[in-house]
Amino acid sequence: MAKATAFIDLNTDIDQVWQLIGGFDSLPDWLPFIPQSSLSEGGRVRTLKSIAGDTIIERLLDFNDAERRYSYTILSGPAPVRDYEATLRVLPGDDGQGSRVEWFGSFIPEGISDAEATALFTTIYEDGLAALKRAIER
C-alpha cells in the first residue's frame, strides 16, 4: 500500500475555504485541470472530465460538513492504481488564524512502483492545492 499527502496553509477563514471546496461536485470551481463534473446516484458518484480528456469516476465514501472533510474512492480512471481512497479536509490554521487544507490518500500501484505512484499523487495533490490557493486569492 502506497500513500501520498500534501497540505497548504492559507490566510483565509476555514469556513470560506470549505464553502469553495466542500461540495463533492465543486472541483470545477477551483481546480482548472478538472473543468467538468457531474453527479449521479443521489450525489454519491461524480464523473469528472480532465482537460486531457480523461474520464474519472469517483464514489463519495464519507462526508462530514461539521468536520469540513470528505473521503472518496476512484472507481475508474487513468491512474495506474487500485483500491484508491483519499480525504480532503480543512482545518484551523496552526496559529489559530487562517486555515490548513490537507489532501491525502492510499492506493495499491499497478504496473509502477510505490515510489512512482506516491510521486504521481503527491504532484496531483500539490498542483491541486496550489490551484486552490490561486482561486482563493482571486
C-alpha angles and dihedrals in degrees: 000000000000126000137202131190140176136168140185131201115220131191088225131104113264092234091055091049092047090049089059100043104021099091116088087224096047102095094103088056093066111004110077096193090060104056097162134048132163130184130222138166092050094311095307097107125053126192113206130194117204125211086251089061097252120143118222121186118199134180123214109236101178136000123190114177094180091055092039097233144111134187128207143173131220111242094182138351145120098281114112094234141092134203090034116176125171140176130207117194142166120218134178113272118264092250094049089257128098122351145278121222116203126192119183138158147173129216145154113249119229117202095351133072125264089249093053093048092046091050091049095053095038088057092047091050094045092047090047093050091048088053089049090054091051091049092050093049095052 
